[in-house]
Amino acid sequence: MSKDTTERNLFYLHELSDYKVSDSDKDVRGWPVKDNDGIVLGTVDNLLISKKDKRVVYLDVEVDGNIIQDDHKPFSRSADDGVHGFLNKKGENHGIIPVGMVDLQIDEEIVHTPKISRTIFSETKRIKKGSMIDRHYETNVLESYNRDQNLDLAPAHQESDDVSLYERPEYRSMNQTAY
């Protein structure tokens, strides 16, 4: 996942000195992320910004240690039928969630993921904290999160500067306008 910063589209909020969370929006960093059963999946560690769209498209979540299973083989549709294409490695304890796949419970300061269960989240490819996000990783994550919905996913070979992926509903929510 190493790209020169001139070719990157996604940046962590702390990397962009001219970006901040608007006063009219909630800063969800530090908030727990829970599934429909109230199980904590992790904590929002950072926000990922699309520089071209000038908005948050992902939450960077530090995965709760209770759901990390050392011997677990993540879901991957991109490998040959039923064969897993990757394994989560030691130190890979972060994952991304598109902002359109979460609801904010502002009074409780909780990020709720109604479409992503504990099982799906635990089976999704993780990364190390601060890793650069490339299009291949993004599409692997979307495949995992949408596996039961049979959605037409963006191809893994999609060009990194093609932001049409961010026009999908998964990226359109959470008061997008003010980042």
OpenMM code with the backbone's topology and positions (N, CA, C; nanometers):
from openmm import Vec3, app, unit

residues = "MET SER LYS ASP THR THR GLU ARG ASN LEU PHE TYR LEU HIS GLU LEU SER ASP TYR LYS VAL SER ASP SER ASP LYS ASP VAL ARG GLY TRP PRO VAL LYS ASP ASN ASP GLY ILE VAL LEU GLY THR VAL ASP ASN LEU LEU ILE SER LYS LYS ASP LYS ARG VAL VAL TYR LEU ASP VAL GLU VAL ASP GLY ASN ILE ILE GLN ASP ASP HIS LYS PRO PHE SER ARG SER ALA ASP ASP GLY VAL HIS GLY PHE LEU ASN LYS LYS GLY GLU ASN HIS GLY ILE ILE PRO VAL GLY MET VAL ASP LEU GLN ILE ASP GLU GLU ILE VAL HIS THR PRO LYS ILE SER ARG THR ILE PHE SER GLU THR LYS ARG ILE LYS LYS GLY SER MET ILE ASP ARG HIS TYR GLU THR ASN VAL LEU GLU SER TYR ASN ARG ASP GLN ASN LEU ASP LEU ALA PRO ALA HIS GLN GLU SER ASP ASP VAL SER LEU TYR GLU ARG PRO GLU TYR ARG SER MET ASN GLN THR ALA TYR".split()
positions = [
    Vec3(0.0813, -0.1183, 0.0000),
    Vec3(0.0000, 0.0000, 0.0000),
    Vec3(0.0856, 0.1245, 0.0000),
    Vec3(0.1921, 0.1250, -0.0713),
    Vec3(0.2776, 0.2423, -0.0693),
    Vec3(0.2616, 0.3219, -0.1974),
    Vec3(0.2082, 0.4402, -0.1841),
    Vec3(0.1907, 0.5308, -0.2961),
    Vec3(0.2492, 0.6646, -0.2570),
    Vec3(0.3045, 0.7314, -0.3533),
    Vec3(0.3517, 0.8669, -0.3334),
    Vec3(0.2315, 0.9538, -0.2957),
    Vec3(0.2512, 1.0508, -0.2086),
    Vec3(0.1392, 1.1325, -0.1623),
    Vec3(0.0741, 1.2108, -0.2751),
    Vec3(0.1443, 1.2348, -0.3860),
    Vec3(0.0828, 1.3053, -0.4981),
    Vec3(-0.0181, 1.2178, -0.5703),
    Vec3(-0.0093, 1.0849, -0.5577),
    Vec3(-0.1019, 0.9926, -0.6228),
    Vec3(-0.2136, 0.9481, -0.5292),
    Vec3(-0.2012, 0.9749, -0.4043),
    Vec3(-0.3012, 0.9307, -0.3068),
    Vec3(-0.4271, 1.0142, -0.3159),
    Vec3(-0.5383, 0.9507, -0.2851),
    Vec3(-0.6637, 1.0225, -0.2739),
    Vec3(-0.7118, 1.0241, -0.1293),
    Vec3(-0.6833, 0.9184, -0.0533),
    Vec3(-0.7298, 0.9086, 0.0847),
    Vec3(-0.6201, 0.9480, 0.1823),
    Vec3(-0.6580, 1.0329, 0.2768),
    Vec3(-0.5648, 1.0791, 0.3792),
    Vec3(-0.6328, 1.0723, 0.5148),
    Vec3(-0.5543, 1.0412, 0.6171),
    Vec3(-0.6048, 1.0481, 0.7539),
    Vec3(-0.6176, 1.1954, 0.7913),
    Vec3(-0.7197, 1.2269, 0.8685),
    Vec3(-0.7457, 1.3659, 0.9050),
    Vec3(-0.6218, 1.4331, 0.9636),
    Vec3(-0.5464, 1.3633, 1.0475),
    Vec3(-0.4299, 1.4253, 1.1113),
    Vec3(-0.3190, 1.4587, 1.0104),
    Vec3(-0.3246, 1.4027, 0.8896),
    Vec3(-0.2247, 1.4325, 0.7866),
    Vec3(-0.2545, 1.5624, 0.7115),
    Vec3(-0.3747, 1.6149, 0.7263),
    Vec3(-0.4180, 1.7317, 0.6492),
    Vec3(-0.4375, 1.8504, 0.7419),
    Vec3(-0.3377, 1.9346, 0.7504),
    Vec3(-0.3430, 2.0460, 0.8447),
    Vec3(-0.4532, 2.1464, 0.8110),
    Vec3(-0.4966, 2.1525, 0.6854),
    Vec3(-0.6009, 2.2472, 0.6470),
    Vec3(-0.7421, 2.1888, 0.6559),
    Vec3(-0.7559, 2.0667, 0.7082),
    Vec3(-0.8863, 2.0031, 0.7266),
    Vec3(-0.9135, 1.9869, 0.8753),
    Vec3(-1.0404, 2.0046, 0.9127),
    Vec3(-1.0827, 1.9798, 1.0499),
    Vec3(-1.2297, 1.9450, 1.0497),
    Vec3(-1.2772, 1.8906, 1.1591),
    Vec3(-1.4183, 1.8602, 1.1731),
    Vec3(-1.4904, 1.9922, 1.1961),
    Vec3(-1.5928, 2.0156, 1.1187),
    Vec3(-1.6706, 2.1385, 1.1283),
    Vec3(-1.7336, 2.1514, 1.2666),
    Vec3(-1.7508, 2.2737, 1.3099),
    Vec3(-1.8149, 2.2999, 1.4390),
    Vec3(-1.9579, 2.2463, 1.4422),
    Vec3(-2.0228, 2.2350, 1.3258),
    Vec3(-2.1610, 2.1874, 1.3217),
    Vec3(-2.1708, 2.0343, 1.3186),
    Vec3(-2.0595, 1.9659, 1.3074),
    Vec3(-2.0577, 1.8191, 1.3039),
    Vec3(-1.9949, 1.7627, 1.4301),
    Vec3(-2.0260, 1.6375, 1.4582),
    Vec3(-1.9676, 1.5683, 1.5731),
    Vec3(-1.8355, 1.5045, 1.5330),
    Vec3(-1.7362, 1.5186, 1.6169),
    Vec3(-1.6087, 1.4491, 1.5977),
    Vec3(-1.6231, 1.3144, 1.6669),
    Vec3(-1.6295, 1.2075, 1.5875),
    Vec3(-1.6586, 1.0749, 1.6412),
    Vec3(-1.5332, 0.9989, 1.6827),
    Vec3(-1.4169, 1.0600, 1.6685),
    Vec3(-1.2951, 0.9919, 1.7123),
    Vec3(-1.3048, 0.9637, 1.8623),
    Vec3(-1.2721, 0.8381, 1.8976),
    Vec3(-1.2813, 0.7951, 2.0365),
    Vec3(-1.4145, 0.7302, 2.0713),
    Vec3(-1.5118, 0.7376, 1.9829),
    Vec3(-1.6428, 0.6771, 2.0081),
    Vec3(-1.6367, 0.5272, 1.9817),
    Vec3(-1.7082, 0.4480, 2.0624),
    Vec3(-1.7161, 0.3040, 2.0348),
    Vec3(-1.8025, 0.2787, 1.9117),
    Vec3(-1.7701, 0.1707, 1.8406),
    Vec3(-1.8475, 0.1261, 1.7248),
    Vec3(-1.9170, -0.0027, 1.7665),
    Vec3(-2.0513, -0.0040, 1.7544),
    Vec3(-2.1289, -0.1211, 1.7965),
    Vec3(-2.2137, -0.1732, 1.6815),
    Vec3(-2.2338, -0.3053, 1.6815),
    Vec3(-2.3224, -0.3665, 1.5817),
    Vec3(-2.4658, -0.3672, 1.6341),
    Vec3(-2.5583, -0.4292, 1.5598),
    Vec3(-2.7004, -0.4325, 1.5989),
    Vec3(-2.7261, -0.5019, 1.7312),
    Vec3(-2.6375, -0.5932, 1.7707),
    Vec3(-2.6536, -0.6645, 1.8970),
    Vec3(-2.5895, -0.5913, 2.0140),
    Vec3(-2.5356, -0.4718, 1.9894),
    Vec3(-2.4716, -0.3946, 2.0949),
    Vec3(-2.3309, -0.4397, 2.1274),
    Vec3(-2.2737, -0.5251, 2.0441),
    Vec3(-2.1369, -0.5735, 2.0648),
    Vec3(-2.0393, -0.4675, 2.0134),
    Vec3(-1.9415, -0.4338, 2.0968),
    Vec3(-1.8413, -0.3354, 2.0578),
    Vec3(-1.7457, -0.3994, 1.9573),
    Vec3(-1.7375, -0.3388, 1.8387),
    Vec3(-1.6467, -0.3862, 1.7340),
    Vec3(-1.5105, -0.3196, 1.7465),
    Vec3(-1.5089, -0.1997, 1.8002),
    Vec3(-1.3850, -0.1253, 1.8145),
    Vec3(-1.4141, 0.0187, 1.8497),
    Vec3(-1.3140, 0.1039, 1.8293),
    Vec3(-1.3231, 0.2455, 1.8605),
    Vec3(-1.2756, 0.3251, 1.7403),
    Vec3(-1.3461, 0.4333, 1.7073),
    Vec3(-1.3032, 0.5185, 1.5962),
    Vec3(-1.1714, 0.5845, 1.6352),
    Vec3(-1.0676, 0.5563, 1.5567),
    Vec3(-0.9347, 0.6112, 1.5833),
    Vec3(-0.9065, 0.7342, 1.4985),
    Vec3(-0.9581, 0.7346, 1.3751),
    Vec3(-0.9277, 0.8444, 1.2849),
    Vec3(-1.0349, 0.8511, 1.1777),
    Vec3(-1.0291, 0.9550, 1.0976),
    Vec3(-1.1200, 0.9730, 0.9853),
    Vec3(-1.0362, 0.9731, 0.8576),
    Vec3(-1.0874, 0.9094, 0.7529),
    Vec3(-1.0203, 0.9087, 0.6232),
    Vec3(-1.0942, 1.0010, 0.5280),
    Vec3(-1.0190, 1.0937, 0.4696),
    Vec3(-1.0735, 1.1988, 0.3848),
    Vec3(-1.0391, 1.1708, 0.2393),
    Vec3(-1.1357, 1.1888, 0.1498),
    Vec3(-1.1096, 1.1906, 0.0060),
    Vec3(-1.0767, 1.3351, -0.0278),
    Vec3(-0.9530, 1.3594, -0.0704),
    Vec3(-0.9140, 1.4963, -0.1037),
    Vec3(-0.9903, 1.5484, -0.2243),
    Vec3(-1.0165, 1.4614, -0.3209),
    Vec3(-1.0907, 1.5073, -0.4392),
    Vec3(-1.2328, 1.5476, -0.4024),
    Vec3(-1.2973, 1.4692, -0.3170),
    Vec3(-1.4350, 1.4996, -0.2784),
    Vec3(-1.4424, 1.5945, -0.1601),
    Vec3(-1.3304, 1.6141, -0.0917),
    Vec3(-1.3222, 1.7032, 0.0245),
    Vec3(-1.4239, 1.6652, 0.1312),
    Vec3(-1.4261, 1.5353, 0.1637),
    Vec3(-1.5168, 1.4876, 0.2669),
    Vec3(-1.4661, 1.3564, 0.3251),
    Vec3(-1.5201, 1.3235, 0.4409),
    Vec3(-1.4887, 1.1974, 0.5066),
    Vec3(-1.5595, 1.0857, 0.4317),
    Vec3(-1.4862, 0.9782, 0.3993),
    Vec3(-1.5484, 0.8628, 0.3341),
    Vec3(-1.5381, 0.7370, 0.4199),
    Vec3(-1.4425, 0.7320, 0.5130),
    Vec3(-1.4265, 0.6145, 0.5993),
    Vec3(-1.3994, 0.6559, 0.7425),
    Vec3(-1.4397, 0.5678, 0.8332),
    Vec3(-1.3944, 0.5744, 0.9718),
    Vec3(-1.2835, 0.4708, 0.9846),
    Vec3(-1.1726, 0.5092, 1.0432),
    Vec3(-1.0643, 0.4160, 1.0747),
    Vec3(-1.0923, 0.3660, 1.2158),
    Vec3(-1.1159, 0.2357, 1.2268),
    Vec3(-1.1575, 0.1770, 1.3542),
    Vec3(-1.0472, 0.0872, 1.4091),
    Vec3(-1.0078, 0.1124, 1.5339),
    Vec3(-0.9188, 0.0195, 1.6036),
    Vec3(-1.0068, -0.0945, 1.6537),
    Vec3(-0.9798, -0.2137, 1.6017),
    Vec3(-1.0634, -0.3306, 1.6287),
    Vec3(-1.0484, -0.3747, 1.7739),
    Vec3(-1.1611, -0.4035, 1.8381),
    Vec3(-1.1615, -0.4540, 1.9749),
    Vec3(-1.0915, -0.5894, 1.9785),
    Vec3(-1.0002, -0.6068, 2.0695),
    Vec3(-0.9222, -0.7300, 2.0801),
    Vec3(-1.0057, -0.8546, 2.1012),
    Vec3(-1.1247, -0.8396, 2.1572),
    Vec3(-1.2100, -0.9553, 2.1824),
    Vec3(-1.2646, -1.0200, 2.0556),
    Vec3(-1.2656, -0.9470, 1.9444),
    Vec3(-1.3189, -1.0078, 1.8232),
    Vec3(-1.2102, -1.0514, 1.7255),
    Vec3(-1.0851, -1.0246, 1.7587),
    Vec3(-0.9758, -1.0702, 1.6734),
    Vec3(-0.9462, -1.2161, 1.7065),
    Vec3(-0.9545, -1.3005, 1.6061),
    Vec3(-0.9275, -1.4422, 1.6243),
    Vec3(-0.8027, -1.4777, 1.5444),
    Vec3(-0.6966, -1.5201, 1.6118),
    Vec3(-0.5690, -1.5469, 1.5457),
    Vec3(-0.5781, -1.6467, 1.4313),
    Vec3(-0.6600, -1.7479, 1.4461),
    Vec3(-0.6655, -1.8517, 1.3441),
    Vec3(-0.7777, -1.8299, 1.2437),
    Vec3(-0.8417, -1.7151, 1.2476),
    Vec3(-0.9552, -1.6896, 1.1605),
    Vec3(-0.9102, -1.6511, 1.0206),
    Vec3(-0.9723, -1.7104, 0.9194),
    Vec3(-0.9428, -1.6776, 0.7801),
    Vec3(-1.0506, -1.5820, 0.7303),
    Vec3(-1.0136, -1.4604, 0.6922),
    Vec3(-1.1118, -1.3617, 0.6476),
    Vec3(-1.1840, -1.4018, 0.5196),
    Vec3(-1.2987, -1.3404, 0.5012),
    Vec3(-1.3777, -1.3574, 0.3803),
    Vec3(-1.3042, -1.2954, 0.2627),
    Vec3(-1.3062, -1.3599, 0.1477),
    Vec3(-1.2529, -1.3010, 0.0262),
    Vec3(-1.3190, -1.3666, -0.0926),
    Vec3(-1.3952, -1.2894, -0.1650),
    Vec3(-1.4598, -1.3414, -0.2838),
    Vec3(-1.3646, -1.3376, -0.4024),
    Vec3(-1.2576, -1.2595, -0.3935),
    Vec3(-1.1682, -1.2417, -0.5070),
    Vec3(-1.0789, -1.3630, -0.5328),
    Vec3(-1.0653, -1.4515, -0.4365),
    Vec3(-0.9863, -1.5728, -0.4566),
    Vec3(-1.0747, -1.6793, -0.5207),
    Vec3(-1.0140, -1.7880, -0.5650),
    Vec3(-1.0912, -1.8964, -0.6256),
    Vec3(-1.1952, -1.9459, -0.5268),
    Vec3(-1.3081, -1.9882, -0.5791),
    Vec3(-1.4229, -2.0306, -0.4984),
    Vec3(-1.3842, -2.0912, -0.3644),
    Vec3(-1.4194, -2.0232, -0.2585),
    Vec3(-1.4007, -2.0759, -0.1248),
    Vec3(-1.2602, -2.0657, -0.0689),
    Vec3(-1.1641, -2.0216, -0.1484),
    Vec3(-1.0266, -2.0108, -0.0998),
    Vec3(-1.0040, -1.8683, -0.0516),
    Vec3(-0.9523, -1.8546, 0.0669),
    Vec3(-0.9273, -1.7214, 0.1220),
    Vec3(-0.8051, -1.6603, 0.0564),
    Vec3(-0.8156, -1.5335, 0.0198),
    Vec3(-0.7079, -1.4661, -0.0497),
    Vec3(-0.6081, -1.3987, 0.0408),
    Vec3(-0.6351, -1.3918, 0.1691),
    Vec3(-0.5454, -1.3239, 0.2614),
    Vec3(-0.5750, -1.3679, 0.4034),
    Vec3(-0.4840, -1.3392, 0.4910),
    Vec3(-0.5030, -1.3615, 0.6343),
    Vec3(-0.4682, -1.2326, 0.7058),
    Vec3(-0.5360, -1.2071, 0.8160),
    Vec3(-0.4966, -1.0943, 0.8989),
    Vec3(-0.3714, -1.1341, 0.9747),
    Vec3(-0.2738, -1.0443, 0.9792),
    Vec3(-0.1466, -1.0723, 1.0435),
    Vec3(-0.1381, -0.9993, 1.1767),
    Vec3(-0.0428, -1.0412, 1.2578),
    Vec3(-0.0191, -0.9771, 1.3867),
    Vec3(0.0083, -0.8283, 1.3639),
    Vec3(-0.0533, -0.7467, 1.4449),
    Vec3(-0.0355, -0.6019, 1.4338),
    Vec3(-0.1380, -0.5355, 1.3434),
    Vec3(-0.2142, -0.6151, 1.2694),
    Vec3(-0.3195, -0.5594, 1.1846),
    Vec3(-0.4477, -0.5542, 1.2682),
    Vec3(-0.4654, -0.4418, 1.3357),
    Vec3(-0.5785, -0.4292, 1.4271),
    Vec3(-0.6645, -0.3066, 1.3967),
    Vec3(-0.6607, -0.2624, 1.2711),
    Vec3(-0.7452, -0.1513, 1.2283),
    Vec3(-0.8245, -0.1943, 1.1059),
    Vec3(-0.9423, -0.1379, 1.0918),
    Vec3(-1.0257, -0.1611, 0.9756),
    Vec3(-1.0975, -0.0328, 0.9407),
    Vec3(-1.1519, -0.0283, 0.8201),
    Vec3(-1.2244, 0.0909, 0.7781),
    Vec3(-1.3722, 0.0567, 0.7589),
    Vec3(-1.4562, 0.1561, 0.7842),
    Vec3(-1.5998, 0.1427, 0.7621),
    Vec3(-1.6445, 0.2661, 0.6840),
    Vec3(-1.7106, 0.2462, 0.5688),
    Vec3(-1.7648, 0.3613, 0.4954),
    Vec3(-1.8658, 0.4357, 0.5819),
    Vec3(-1.8628, 0.5683, 0.5769),
    Vec3(-1.9494, 0.6473, 0.6647),
    Vec3(-2.0974, 0.6256, 0.6358),
    Vec3(-2.1319, 0.5876, 0.5142),
    Vec3(-2.2716, 0.5627, 0.4821),
    Vec3(-2.3261, 0.4344, 0.5417),
    Vec3(-2.2389, 0.3540, 0.6021),
    Vec3(-2.2820, 0.2281, 0.6625),
    Vec3(-2.2929, 0.2399, 0.8148),
    Vec3(-2.2886, 0.3641, 0.8656),
    Vec3(-2.3003, 0.3840, 1.0099),
    Vec3(-2.4089, 0.4862, 1.0404),
    Vec3(-2.4618, 0.4751, 1.1599),
    Vec3(-2.5535, 0.5743, 1.2154),
    Vec3(-2.4894, 0.6263, 1.3437),
    Vec3(-2.5060, 0.7550, 1.3687),
    Vec3(-2.4537, 0.8125, 1.4923),
    Vec3(-2.5635, 0.8209, 1.5959),
    Vec3(-2.5347, 0.7691, 1.7138),
    Vec3(-2.6232, 0.7867, 1.8287),
    Vec3(-2.5579, 0.8957, 1.9129),
    Vec3(-2.5926, 1.0185, 1.8797),
    Vec3(-2.5219, 1.1354, 1.9321),
    Vec3(-2.5322, 1.1469, 2.0833),
    Vec3(-2.6490, 1.1246, 2.1400),
    Vec3(-2.6660, 1.1386, 2.2856),
    Vec3(-2.5770, 1.0416, 2.3622),
    Vec3(-2.5612, 0.9193, 2.3091),
    Vec3(-2.4787, 0.8175, 2.3761),
    Vec3(-2.3336, 0.8190, 2.3280),
    Vec3(-2.3044, 0.8994, 2.2245),
    Vec3(-2.1719, 0.9024, 2.1614),
    Vec3(-2.1277, 0.7627, 2.1193),
    Vec3(-2.2133, 0.7017, 2.0359),
    Vec3(-2.1882, 0.5678, 1.9835),
    Vec3(-2.2037, 0.5711, 1.8318),
    Vec3(-2.1144, 0.5011, 1.7635),
    Vec3(-2.1282, 0.4784, 1.6206),
    Vec3(-2.1920, 0.3408, 1.6051),
    Vec3(-2.3048, 0.3352, 1.5374),
    Vec3(-2.3812, 0.2113, 1.5216),
    Vec3(-2.3657, 0.1621, 1.3773),
    Vec3(-2.3418, 0.0329, 1.3597),
    Vec3(-2.3276, -0.0266, 1.2264),
    Vec3(-2.4410, -0.1257, 1.2021),
    Vec3(-2.5559, -0.0786, 1.1555),
    Vec3(-2.6696, -0.1690, 1.1397),
    Vec3(-2.6499, -0.2776, 1.0335),
    Vec3(-2.5610, -0.2569, 0.9376),
    Vec3(-2.5414, -0.3542, 0.8299),
    Vec3(-2.4173, -0.4415, 0.8486),
    Vec3(-2.3358, -0.4114, 0.9488),
    Vec3(-2.2107, -0.4855, 0.9676),
    Vec3(-2.2142, -0.5546, 1.1038),
    Vec3(-2.2269, -0.6854, 1.1017),
    Vec3(-2.2321, -0.7627, 1.2262),
    Vec3(-2.0907, -0.7888, 1.2791),
    Vec3(-2.0846, -0.8374, 1.4006),
    Vec3(-1.9564, -0.8756, 1.4606),
    Vec3(-1.8852, -0.9770, 1.3724),
    Vec3(-1.9583, -1.0768, 1.3235),
    Vec3(-1.8980, -1.1812, 1.2408),
    Vec3(-1.8400, -1.1225, 1.1130),
    Vec3(-1.9190, -1.0421, 1.0436),
    Vec3(-1.8698, -0.9820, 0.9189),
    Vec3(-1.7495, -0.8937, 0.9461),
    Vec3(-1.7570, -0.8118, 1.0509),
    Vec3(-1.6449, -0.7222, 1.0818),
    Vec3(-1.5193, -0.8019, 1.1165),
    Vec3(-1.5339, -0.9097, 1.1922),
    Vec3(-1.4163, -0.9892, 1.2310),
    Vec3(-1.3568, -1.0638, 1.1130),
    Vec3(-1.4366, -1.0894, 1.0098),
    Vec3(-1.3884, -1.1615, 0.8920),
    Vec3(-1.3340, -1.0700, 0.7822),
    Vec3(-1.3328, -0.9416, 0.8070),
    Vec3(-1.2881, -0.8460, 0.7063),
    Vec3(-1.1390, -0.8177, 0.7230),
    Vec3(-1.0711, -0.7996, 0.6106),
    Vec3(-0.9263, -0.7742, 0.6109),
    Vec3(-0.8950, -0.6493, 0.6921),
    Vec3(-0.8000, -0.6635, 0.7813),
    Vec3(-0.7547, -0.5514, 0.8641),
    Vec3(-0.6200, -0.5003, 0.8145),
    Vec3(-0.5804, -0.3858, 0.8666),
    Vec3(-0.4535, -0.3226, 0.8320),
    Vec3(-0.3854, -0.2755, 0.9603),
    Vec3(-0.2598, -0.2374, 0.9469),
    Vec3(-0.1894, -0.1775, 1.0598),
    Vec3(-0.2283, -0.0307, 1.0708),
    Vec3(-0.2241, 0.0212, 1.1905),
    Vec3(-0.2573, 0.1615, 1.2150),
    Vec3(-0.1747, 0.2514, 1.1233),
    Vec3(-0.2440, 0.3442, 1.0585),
    Vec3(-0.1766, 0.4424, 0.9754),
    Vec3(-0.1400, 0.3959, 0.8356),
    Vec3(-0.1766, 0.2734, 0.7993),
    Vec3(-0.1444, 0.2237, 0.6649),
    Vec3(-0.2159, 0.3066, 0.5595),
    Vec3(-0.1479, 0.3256, 0.4464),
    Vec3(-0.2137, 0.3923, 0.3349),
    Vec3(-0.3178, 0.2980, 0.2766),
    Vec3(-0.4297, 0.3541, 0.2396),
    Vec3(-0.5411, 0.2769, 0.1866),
    Vec3(-0.5385, 0.2841, 0.0347),
    Vec3(-0.5319, 0.1681, -0.0314),
    Vec3(-0.5383, 0.1669, -0.1773),
    Vec3(-0.6734, 0.1121, -0.2216),
    Vec3(-0.7016, 0.1239, -0.3503),
    Vec3(-0.8314, 0.0831, -0.4038),
    Vec3(-0.8567, -0.0659, -0.3858),
    Vec3(-0.7526, -0.1467, -0.3940),
    Vec3(-0.7681, -0.2908, -0.3760),
    Vec3(-0.8212, -0.3222, -0.2352),
    Vec3(-0.7631, -0.2581, -0.1339),
    Vec3(-0.8110, -0.2790, 0.0027),
    Vec3(-0.9556, -0.2301, 0.0178),
    Vec3(-0.9857, -0.1145, -0.0387),
    Vec3(-1.1216, -0.0611, -0.0305),
    Vec3(-1.2235, -0.1600, -0.0872),
    Vec3(-1.1963, -0.2142, -0.2047),
    Vec3(-1.2928, -0.3051, -0.2667),
    Vec3(-1.3015, -0.4378, -0.1915),
    Vec3(-1.1913, -0.4849, -0.1324),
    Vec3(-1.1976, -0.6046, -0.0482),
    Vec3(-1.2903, -0.5823, 0.0709),
    Vec3(-1.2797, -0.4649, 0.1315),
    Vec3(-1.3646, -0.4321, 0.2462),
    Vec3(-1.5108, -0.4262, 0.2033),
    Vec3(-1.5390, -0.3590, 0.0920),
    Vec3(-1.6773, -0.3499, 0.0454),
    Vec3(-1.7340, -0.4867, 0.0095),
    Vec3(-1.6531, -0.5715, -0.0527),
    Vec3(-1.6983, -0.7077, -0.0824),
    Vec3(-1.7382, -0.7804, 0.0455),
    Vec3(-1.6565, -0.7661, 0.1472),
    Vec3(-1.6840, -0.8331, 0.2733),
    Vec3(-1.8122, -0.7795, 0.3374),
    Vec3(-1.8263, -0.6476, 0.3455),
    Vec3(-1.9423, -0.5880, 0.4099),
    Vec3(-2.0717, -0.6125, 0.3326),
    Vec3(-2.0631, -0.6219, 0.2011),
    Vec3(-2.1825, -0.6360, 0.1180),
    Vec3(-2.2035, -0.7776, 0.0666),
    Vec3(-2.1349, -0.8746, 0.1221),
    Vec3(-2.1375, -1.0100, 0.0662),
    Vec3(-2.2753, -1.0726, 0.0610),
    Vec3(-2.3626, -1.0369, 0.1517),
    Vec3(-2.4965, -1.0956, 0.1531),
    Vec3(-2.5959, -1.0173, 0.0675),
    Vec3(-2.5532, -0.9035, 0.0149),
    Vec3(-2.6457, -0.8183, -0.0585),
    Vec3(-2.6293, -0.8292, -0.2098),
    Vec3(-2.5285, -0.9052, -0.2567),
    Vec3(-2.5047, -0.9258, -0.3992),
    Vec3(-2.5020, -0.7951, -0.4779),
    Vec3(-2.4331, -0.6962, -0.4253),
    Vec3(-2.4231, -0.5673, -0.4930),
    Vec3(-2.3185, -0.5725, -0.6030),
    Vec3(-2.3351, -0.4872, -0.7031),
    Vec3(-2.2360, -0.4751, -0.8089),
    Vec3(-2.1225, -0.3887, -0.7547),
    Vec3(-2.0135, -0.4514, -0.7158),
    Vec3(-1.9034, -0.3804, -0.6515),
    Vec3(-1.8080, -0.3235, -0.7541),
    Vec3(-1.7408, -0.2170, -0.7168),
    Vec3(-1.6398, -0.1586, -0.8056),
    Vec3(-1.5288, -0.2602, -0.8260),
    Vec3(-1.4778, -0.2737, -0.9454),
    Vec3(-1.3718, -0.3711, -0.9696),
    Vec3(-1.2437, -0.3338, -0.8974),
    Vec3(-1.1693, -0.4347, -0.8554),
    Vec3(-1.0442, -0.4113, -0.7826),
    Vec3(-0.9419, -0.3398, -0.8692),
    Vec3(-0.9538, -0.3497, -1.0007),
    Vec3(-0.8562, -0.2850, -1.0886),
    Vec3(-0.8902, -0.1392, -1.1180),
    Vec3(-0.9950, -0.0868, -1.0561),
    Vec3(-1.0369, 0.0510, -1.0782),
    Vec3(-0.9208, 0.1449, -1.0454),
    Vec3(-0.9024, 0.2462, -1.1266),
    Vec3(-0.7921, 0.3399, -1.1078),
    Vec3(-0.8045, 0.4122, -0.9740),
    Vec3(-0.6902, 0.4385, -0.9104),
    Vec3(-0.6911, 0.4992, -0.7772),
    Vec3(-0.7455, 0.6411, -0.7781),
    Vec3(-0.7396, 0.7111, -0.8924),
    Vec3(-0.7915, 0.8470, -0.8944),
    Vec3(-0.9380, 0.8539, -0.9370),
    Vec3(-0.9980, 0.7397, -0.9618),
    Vec3(-1.1393, 0.7338, -0.9980),
    Vec3(-1.2215, 0.7345, -0.8706),
    Vec3(-1.2837, 0.8475, -0.8411),
    Vec3(-1.3588, 0.8600, -0.7157),
    Vec3(-1.5059, 0.8261, -0.7328),
    Vec3(-1.5437, 0.7723, -0.8488),
    Vec3(-1.6839, 0.7371, -0.8676),
    Vec3(-1.7296, 0.6348, -0.7638),
    Vec3(-1.6372, 0.5587, -0.7098),
    Vec3(-1.6699, 0.4645, -0.6033),
    Vec3(-1.7359, 0.5385, -0.4868),
    Vec3(-1.6943, 0.6610, -0.4598),
    Vec3(-1.7452, 0.7364, -0.3452),
    Vec3(-1.8830, 0.7964, -0.3689),
    Vec3(-1.9391, 0.7777, -0.4869),
    Vec3(-2.0743, 0.8238, -0.5137),
    Vec3(-2.1781, 0.7209, -0.4693),
    Vec3(-2.1330, 0.6031, -0.4315),
    Vec3(-2.2230, 0.4970, -0.3864),
    Vec3(-2.2824, 0.5334, -0.2508),
    Vec3(-2.3985, 0.4779, -0.2179),
    Vec3(-2.4651, 0.5113, -0.0913),
    Vec3(-2.3793, 0.4849, 0.0326),
    Vec3(-2.2881, 0.3880, 0.0268),
    Vec3(-2.2050, 0.3574, 0.1437),
    Vec3(-2.1210, 0.4766, 0.1888),
    Vec3(-2.0998, 0.5722, 0.0989),
    Vec3(-2.0147, 0.6862, 0.1308),
    Vec3(-2.0938, 0.8140, 0.1535),
    Vec3(-2.2264, 0.8087, 0.1453),
    Vec3(-2.3077, 0.9295, 0.1505),
    Vec3(-2.3898, 0.9334, 0.2785),
    Vec3(-2.3329, 0.9834, 0.3830),
    Vec3(-2.4065, 0.9961, 0.5074),
    Vec3(-2.3219, 1.0736, 0.6062),
    Vec3(-2.3628, 1.0742, 0.7283),
    Vec3(-2.2865, 1.1299, 0.8412),
    Vec3(-2.2492, 1.2769, 0.8208),
    Vec3(-2.3438, 1.3591, 0.7785),
    Vec3(-2.3201, 1.5028, 0.7633),
    Vec3(-2.1911, 1.5308, 0.6868),
    Vec3(-2.1871, 1.4862, 0.5655),
    Vec3(-2.0666, 1.4895, 0.4829),
    Vec3(-2.0166, 1.6287, 0.4455),
    Vec3(-2.0958, 1.7293, 0.4560),
    Vec3(-2.0672, 1.8549, 0.3896),
    Vec3(-1.9573, 1.9395, 0.4514),
    Vec3(-1.9241, 1.9207, 0.5741),
    Vec3(-1.8424, 2.0220, 0.6409),
    Vec3(-1.7007, 1.9789, 0.6783),
    Vec3(-1.6463, 1.8808, 0.6120),
    Vec3(-1.5105, 1.8402, 0.6454),
    Vec3(-1.4117, 1.9033, 0.5514),
] * unit.nanometer
topology = app.Topology()
chain = topology.addChain("A")
for resn in residues:
    res = topology.addResidue(resn, chain)
    for name in ("N", "CA", "C"):
        topology.addAtom(name, app.Element.getBySymbol(name[0]), res)
